[in-house]
């Protein structure tokens, strides 16, 4: 796997493209950079001053001991050459503890020197120490070397305190990210719930009362949802009222056509009026059914899905006597829902399968239980639907150029989809390879 593909897979698996991770990593890295820079400056200054002071204290301490020993030997009248060095070697743990220096008395006589011959003049400095005799001694030593700052910083960063700081900064960054992302996620869920269930609710007061940009966004979304819902309600009410008002003149038109038909029974114009009236009546009924699903809020009840399918199969046998229909039901298939809406959805789907199947072609209906859902499958062997038009068929009044939908109004599947969504279910349509159309209704048992 290429490196780019691997990185893309990691981002997809762990969701690193999500806003939470972006905010979290940004704040966390920024806080680490600030802490690192601050720590470096403080440690650099502290370590430099501390190191210099410790170095000169060591020089003075070592020089004073040498001078003390020298004056002790001088008082005894015995200052053999090399005796001081022997004494020093006997009193230090490691030779690395010895500091390079050269000590001279007030006459300029060198009483001690150690590794100063190769030190340049520019790298030397002079200190004065006093012996017990109060005489001054000149101590020449090298300037302290610059401390190893980076090692010191790394050493301090490995300490337990910095581990706690890393963890604390990660927790604070995560809480900050969560505080920003959580209301955004809620508003996204709020919008999706309205789009799927058409239920108008108000975002929590905690988000509305934030007083920041997220609070303003929540208020704007709530305002938009209320306005959209009001406009949709008005549109549905208008559609319902117009459809309802058309019923009366249509009935009068049918009655008039019937009277004329009594005098001229063979008139093809009267038959055409009858057919158009029947078609208009069916359209108006579908519009009213669609509007009813949008507006209605009946009480849920136990719905026996198998009984519904058997009842519809009996009706289809009467309406389409030339279409054989097989029904295979798993035992105890029932949910709590709205029986009339489910009946309407199943009737439209099974009716479509029978309507557009050729004479003698089998329509198969089955019910099964899968995990926590009930699956109803309707399979026909008709002309089928082009795969690129399947989703469009669920839109109201959409009729594809396919032969299957030339005689309908384009509302049957929309009504079925609306009824199924009322039960938090899904309507899935596929075109099998051997032709026809397969429609699956998935209804959750625990809604």
C-alpha positions as CSV (number, residue, x, y, z in Angstrom):
1,X,0.0,0.0,0.0
2,X,1.3,3.4,-0.9
3,X,2.1,5.9,1.8
4,X,-0.6,8.3,0.7
5,X,-3.2,5.5,0.6
6,X,-2.1,4.4,4.1
7,X,-2.4,7.9,5.5
8,X,-5.8,8.3,3.8
9,X,-6.9,5.0,5.4
10,X,-5.7,6.1,8.8
11,X,-7.5,9.4,8.6
12,X,-10.7,7.6,7.5
13,X,-10.4,4.9,10.2
14,X,-9.8,7.3,13.1
15,X,-11.8,10.2,11.7
16,X,-8.9,12.7,11.8
17,X,-10.7,14.8,9.2
18,X,-13.4,15.6,11.8
19,X,-13.5,19.1,13.2
20,X,-12.9,17.7,16.7
21,X,-9.5,16.3,15.9
22,X,-8.5,19.4,14.0
23,X,-9.3,21.7,16.9
24,X,-7.8,19.3,19.4
25,X,-4.5,18.9,17.6
26,X,-4.3,22.6,16.9
27,X,-4.8,23.7,20.5
28,X,-2.7,20.9,21.8
29,X,0.3,21.5,19.5
30,X,0.0,25.2,20.1
31,X,0.1,24.8,23.8
32,X,3.0,22.4,23.6
33,X,5.0,24.8,21.4
34,X,4.3,27.7,23.8
35,X,5.3,25.6,26.8
36,X,8.4,24.4,25.1
37,X,9.5,27.9,24.1
38,X,8.8,29.2,27.5
39,X,10.6,26.3,29.2
40,X,13.6,26.7,26.9
41,X,13.9,30.4,27.8
42,X,13.5,29.9,31.5
43,X,15.8,26.9,31.7
44,X,18.4,28.6,29.5
45,X,18.6,31.6,31.8
46,X,18.3,29.6,35.0
47,X,20.9,27.0,34.0
48,X,23.4,29.5,32.7
49,X,23.4,31.6,35.9
50,X,23.4,28.6,38.1
51,X,26.1,26.9,36.2
52,X,28.5,29.9,36.3
53,X,27.9,30.5,40.0
54,X,28.5,26.8,40.8
55,X,31.6,26.8,38.7
56,X,33.2,29.8,40.4
57,X,32.2,28.5,43.8
58,X,34.1,25.3,43.0
59,X,37.1,27.2,41.9
60,X,37.2,29.3,45.1
61,X,36.6,26.3,47.3
62,X,39.3,24.2,45.7
63,X,41.8,27.2,45.6
64,X,41.2,27.9,49.3
65,X,41.9,24.3,50.3
66,X,45.1,24.4,48.3
67,X,46.2,27.6,49.9
68,X,45.3,26.3,53.3
69,X,47.4,23.2,52.7
70,X,50.3,25.3,51.3
71,X,50.3,27.6,54.3
72,X,50.2,24.6,56.7
73,X,53.3,23.2,55.0
74,X,54.9,26.6,54.9
75,X,54.4,27.0,58.6
76,X,56.2,23.7,59.2
77,X,59.0,24.8,57.0
78,X,58.6,21.9,54.6
79,X,57.2,22.6,51.2
80,X,58.5,19.9,48.9
81,X,57.8,20.1,45.2
82,X,54.8,18.1,44.2
83,X,53.6,17.5,47.7
84,X,50.5,19.6,47.3
85,X,49.6,17.7,44.1
86,X,50.0,14.4,46.0
87,X,47.8,15.7,48.8
88,X,45.1,16.8,46.3
89,X,45.2,13.5,44.5
90,X,44.7,11.7,47.8
91,X,41.7,13.9,48.7
92,X,39.6,13.9,45.5
93,X,37.4,11.1,44.4
94,X,37.9,11.6,40.7
95,X,40.5,13.5,38.7
96,X,37.6,14.9,36.7
97,X,36.7,16.9,39.8
98,X,39.9,18.9,39.6
99,X,39.4,22.3,38.0
100,X,42.1,23.8,35.8
101,X,43.8,26.6,37.6
102,X,47.1,28.3,38.5
103,X,47.6,29.8,42.0
104,X,50.3,32.3,42.7
105,X,51.2,34.0,46.0
106,X,51.7,37.7,46.6
107,X,55.3,37.5,45.3
108,X,54.2,36.0,42.0
109,X,55.5,32.5,42.8
110,X,53.4,29.7,41.4
111,X,52.4,27.4,44.2
112,X,50.0,25.2,42.1
113,X,49.0,24.7,38.5
114,X,46.8,22.2,36.8
115,X,46.0,22.0,33.0
116,X,46.3,25.7,32.3
117,X,49.2,25.6,29.9
118,X,46.9,25.0,26.9
119,X,44.2,27.5,27.9
120,X,44.4,30.7,25.7
121,X,44.7,34.0,27.5
122,X,41.3,35.2,26.2
123,X,39.6,32.2,27.9
124,X,41.1,33.0,31.3
125,X,39.8,34.9,34.3
126,X,41.3,35.8,37.7
127,X,40.0,35.4,41.2
128,X,41.5,36.3,44.6
129,X,41.5,34.0,47.6
130,X,42.9,34.6,51.1
131,X,44.7,32.1,53.3
132,X,44.8,31.9,57.1
133,X,47.6,34.4,57.0
134,X,45.2,36.9,55.3
135,X,47.7,37.2,52.4
136,X,46.1,37.4,48.9
137,X,46.6,34.6,46.4
138,X,46.0,35.1,42.7
139,X,43.9,32.3,41.1
140,X,43.8,32.1,37.4
141,X,41.3,29.7,35.9
142,X,39.5,29.3,32.6
143,X,36.2,30.8,31.9
144,X,33.2,28.5,32.4
145,X,32.1,26.7,29.2
146,X,28.6,27.3,28.0
147,X,26.2,24.8,29.7
148,X,24.6,22.2,27.5
149,X,21.2,23.8,27.3
150,X,19.6,21.3,25.1
151,X,20.5,18.4,27.3
152,X,19.3,20.3,30.3
153,X,16.0,21.0,28.5
154,X,15.5,17.4,27.5
155,X,16.4,16.3,31.0
156,X,13.8,18.5,32.5
157,X,11.2,17.6,29.8
158,X,11.6,13.9,30.9
159,X,10.7,14.8,34.4
160,X,7.4,13.8,35.9
161,X,6.2,17.4,36.1
162,X,6.3,17.8,32.3
163,X,4.5,14.5,31.8
164,X,1.7,15.9,34.0
165,X,1.7,19.1,31.9
166,X,1.5,17.2,28.7
167,X,-1.5,15.2,30.0
168,X,-3.2,18.3,31.4
169,X,-2.8,20.2,28.2
170,X,-4.3,17.2,26.3
171,X,-7.2,17.1,28.6
172,X,-7.8,20.8,28.4
173,X,-7.5,20.7,24.6
174,X,-10.0,17.8,24.4
175,X,-12.5,19.6,26.6
176,X,-12.2,22.8,24.6
177,X,-12.6,20.9,21.3
178,X,-15.6,19.0,22.7
179,X,-17.1,22.3,23.9
180,X,-17.0,23.6,20.4
181,X,-18.0,20.5,18.4
182,X,-20.7,19.2,20.7
183,X,-23.3,22.0,20.0
184,X,-22.4,21.8,16.2
185,X,-23.1,18.0,16.3
186,X,-26.3,18.6,18.1
187,X,-27.5,21.2,15.6
188,X,-26.6,18.8,12.8
189,X,-28.7,16.1,14.5
190,X,-31.5,18.6,15.0
191,X,-31.6,19.5,11.3
192,X,-31.5,15.8,10.2
193,X,-34.3,14.9,12.7
194,X,-36.5,17.7,11.2
195,X,-35.7,16.6,7.7
196,X,-36.5,12.9,8.4
197,X,-39.4,13.2,10.8
198,X,-40.7,16.7,10.2
199,X,-40.9,17.3,13.9
200,X,-40.4,20.9,15.0
201,X,-38.5,21.3,18.3
202,X,-36.5,24.0,19.9
203,X,-32.7,23.6,20.5
204,X,-31.8,23.3,24.2
205,X,-31.7,26.5,26.2
206,X,-28.1,25.8,27.1
207,X,-27.1,26.3,23.4
208,X,-29.5,29.1,22.7
209,X,-28.3,31.1,25.8
210,X,-24.6,30.7,25.0
211,X,-24.4,34.3,23.7
212,X,-21.7,33.4,21.2
213,X,-21.6,32.6,17.5
214,X,-22.9,29.0,18.2
215,X,-25.8,30.4,20.1
216,X,-26.6,32.7,17.2
217,X,-26.3,29.8,14.8
218,X,-28.7,27.7,16.9
219,X,-31.2,30.6,17.0
220,X,-30.9,31.0,13.2
221,X,-31.5,27.3,12.6
222,X,-34.5,27.2,14.9
223,X,-35.9,30.2,13.1
224,X,-35.3,28.6,9.7
225,X,-36.9,25.3,10.7
226,X,-40.0,27.1,12.0
227,X,-40.3,29.1,8.8
228,X,-39.8,26.1,6.6
229,X,-42.2,24.0,8.6
230,X,-44.8,26.8,8.4
231,X,-44.4,27.2,4.6
232,X,-44.6,23.4,4.1
233,X,-47.7,23.2,6.3
234,X,-49.4,26.0,4.4
235,X,-48.5,24.3,1.1
236,X,-49.9,21.0,2.3
237,X,-53.0,22.6,3.6
238,X,-53.6,24.4,0.3
239,X,-53.1,21.1,-1.6
240,X,-55.5,19.3,0.7
241,X,-58.1,22.1,0.5
242,X,-57.9,22.3,-3.3
243,X,-58.1,18.5,-3.7
244,X,-61.1,18.4,-1.3
245,X,-62.9,21.2,-3.2
246,X,-62.4,19.5,-6.5
247,X,-64.3,16.4,-5.2
248,X,-67.7,18.2,-5.4
249,X,-67.6,19.5,-9.0
250,X,-66.0,16.2,-10.1
251,X,-68.9,14.3,-8.5
252,X,-71.4,16.6,-10.3
253,X,-69.5,16.1,-13.6
254,X,-69.7,12.3,-13.2
255,X,-73.5,12.6,-12.4
256,X,-74.1,14.7,-15.5
257,X,-72.1,12.3,-17.6
258,X,-74.2,9.4,-16.3
259,X,-77.4,11.3,-17.2
260,X,-76.2,12.0,-20.7
261,X,-75.0,8.4,-21.0
262,X,-78.6,7.2,-20.5
263,X,-79.7,9.1,-23.6
264,X,-76.6,8.3,-25.7
265,X,-75.2,5.0,-24.3
266,X,-72.8,4.5,-27.2
267,X,-71.2,8.0,-27.2
268,X,-67.4,7.7,-27.0
269,X,-67.2,11.2,-25.7
270,X,-69.2,10.3,-22.7
271,X,-67.0,7.3,-22.1
272,X,-64.0,9.6,-22.3
273,X,-65.5,11.9,-19.7
274,X,-66.1,8.9,-17.4
275,X,-62.5,7.7,-17.8
276,X,-61.1,11.2,-17.1
277,X,-63.3,11.5,-14.1
278,X,-62.2,8.2,-12.7
279,X,-58.6,9.2,-13.3
280,X,-59.1,12.6,-11.6
281,X,-60.8,11.0,-8.7
282,X,-57.9,8.6,-8.2
283,X,-55.4,11.5,-8.4
284,X,-57.3,13.5,-5.9
285,X,-57.5,10.5,-3.5
286,X,-53.7,10.0,-3.7
287,X,-53.1,13.7,-3.0
288,X,-55.4,13.5,0.0
289,X,-53.7,10.3,1.2
290,X,-50.3,12.0,0.8
291,X,-51.5,15.1,2.7
292,X,-53.0,12.9,5.4
293,X,-49.7,11.2,6.0
294,X,-48.1,14.6,6.5
295,X,-50.7,16.0,8.8
296,X,-52.1,13.0,10.5
297,X,-50.9,11.9,14.0
298,X,-52.9,8.8,15.0
299,X,-52.3,6.7,18.0
300,X,-49.8,3.8,17.5
301,X,-51.1,0.2,17.8
302,X,-50.0,-3.3,17.3
303,X,-49.8,-4.1,13.5
304,X,-49.8,-7.7,12.3
305,X,-47.7,-7.4,9.1
306,X,-48.5,-10.9,7.9
307,X,-52.2,-10.2,8.2
308,X,-51.8,-7.0,6.2
309,X,-49.9,-8.7,3.5
310,X,-52.6,-11.5,3.2
311,X,-55.4,-9.0,3.0
312,X,-53.6,-7.1,0.3
313,X,-52.8,-10.3,-1.6
314,X,-56.5,-11.1,-1.6
315,X,-57.3,-7.7,-3.0
316,X,-54.7,-8.1,-5.7
317,X,-56.1,-11.4,-6.7
318,X,-59.4,-9.7,-7.5
319,X,-57.9,-6.7,-9.2
320,X,-55.2,-8.6,-11.2
321,X,-56.6,-12.1,-11.7
322,X,-53.9,-12.9,-14.3
323,X,-51.0,-12.2,-12.0
324,X,-50.0,-15.0,-9.6
325,X,-48.8,-13.8,-6.3
326,X,-46.8,-15.9,-3.8
327,X,-46.7,-14.9,-0.1
328,X,-44.1,-16.4,2.3
329,X,-44.4,-15.1,5.8
330,X,-42.2,-15.7,8.8
331,X,-44.1,-16.3,12.1
332,X,-44.9,-13.5,14.5
333,X,-44.2,-10.5,12.3
334,X,-45.7,-7.5,14.1
335,X,-44.6,-4.0,15.1
336,X,-46.2,-1.1,16.9
337,X,-47.2,1.5,14.3
338,X,-49.9,3.0,12.2
339,X,-51.8,0.2,10.5
340,X,-53.6,2.4,7.9
341,X,-50.3,4.0,6.8
342,X,-48.6,0.6,6.5
343,X,-51.6,-0.8,4.6
344,X,-51.4,2.1,2.2
345,X,-47.7,1.7,1.6
346,X,-47.9,-2.1,1.1
347,X,-50.9,-1.7,-1.2
348,X,-49.1,0.8,-3.4
349,X,-45.9,-1.3,-3.6
350,X,-47.6,-4.7,-4.2
351,X,-50.1,-3.0,-6.5
352,X,-47.3,-1.5,-8.6
353,X,-45.6,-4.9,-8.8
354,X,-48.9,-6.5,-10.1
355,X,-49.8,-3.6,-12.3
356,X,-46.6,-3.6,-14.3
357,X,-46.1,-7.4,-14.4
358,X,-47.0,-9.3,-17.6
359,X,-49.8,-11.7,-17.4
360,X,-48.6,-15.0,-15.8
361,X,-45.4,-13.4,-14.3
362,X,-45.1,-14.2,-10.6
363,X,-45.0,-11.5,-7.9
364,X,-43.2,-12.7,-4.8
365,X,-43.9,-11.2,-1.3
366,X,-42.1,-12.3,1.8
367,X,-41.7,-11.2,5.4
368,X,-38.7,-11.9,7.6
369,X,-37.2,-10.8,10.8
370,X,-33.6,-9.7,10.7
371,X,-31.9,-8.6,14.0
372,X,-34.2,-5.8,15.4
373,X,-36.0,-5.1,12.1
374,X,-38.8,-6.6,10.0
375,X,-38.0,-6.8,6.3
376,X,-40.8,-7.1,3.7
377,X,-39.6,-7.9,0.2
378,X,-41.7,-7.4,-2.9
379,X,-40.1,-8.9,-6.1
380,X,-41.6,-8.7,-9.5
381,X,-40.4,-9.9,-12.9
382,X,-41.7,-6.9,-15.0
383,X,-39.7,-4.5,-17.2
384,X,-37.9,-3.1,-14.1
385,X,-36.4,0.4,-13.7
386,X,-33.2,2.0,-14.9
387,X,-30.8,2.2,-11.9
388,X,-30.2,5.9,-12.4
389,X,-33.9,6.6,-12.0
390,X,-34.7,4.5,-9.0
391,X,-34.1,7.3,-6.4
392,X,-36.1,9.8,-8.5
393,X,-39.1,7.5,-8.4
394,X,-39.5,8.4,-4.7
395,X,-40.0,12.0,-5.6
396,X,-43.7,13.2,-5.7
397,X,-45.2,13.4,-9.2
398,X,-42.0,12.0,-10.8
399,X,-42.7,9.7,-13.7
400,X,-39.8,8.3,-15.6
401,X,-39.8,7.7,-19.2
402,X,-39.7,4.0,-18.4
403,X,-42.7,2.0,-19.5
404,X,-43.5,1.0,-16.0
405,X,-44.6,4.4,-15.0
406,X,-46.4,5.9,-17.9
407,X,-49.9,5.3,-16.5
408,X,-49.5,6.4,-12.9
409,X,-49.4,9.8,-11.2
410,X,-46.0,9.4,-9.6
411,X,-47.4,9.5,-6.0
412,X,-47.7,5.9,-5.1
413,X,-44.1,5.3,-4.1
414,X,-43.9,8.8,-2.5
415,X,-46.9,7.9,-0.3
416,X,-45.3,4.5,0.6
417,X,-41.9,6.2,1.4
418,X,-43.7,8.8,3.6
419,X,-45.6,6.0,5.5
420,X,-42.5,4.0,6.0
421,X,-40.5,7.0,7.3
422,X,-43.3,7.6,9.7
423,X,-42.2,4.3,11.3
424,X,-38.5,5.3,11.1
425,X,-38.1,2.7,8.4
426,X,-36.3,2.6,5.0
427,X,-37.5,1.9,1.5
428,X,-34.9,0.2,-0.7
429,X,-35.2,-0.5,-4.4
430,X,-32.8,-2.5,-6.5
431,X,-32.8,-3.8,-10.1
432,X,-31.9,-7.5,-10.1
433,X,-29.7,-8.8,-12.8
434,X,-32.4,-11.1,-14.2
435,X,-34.8,-8.2,-14.6
436,X,-37.8,-6.8,-12.7
437,X,-37.7,-4.8,-9.5
438,X,-37.0,-5.7,-5.9
439,X,-38.4,-3.5,-3.2
440,X,-37.5,-3.9,0.4
441,X,-39.2,-2.3,3.4
442,X,-37.2,-2.3,6.5
443,X,-39.1,-1.5,9.7
444,X,-37.4,-1.3,13.1
445,X,-39.2,-3.3,15.7
446,X,-38.2,-1.0,18.6
447,X,-38.9,2.5,17.2
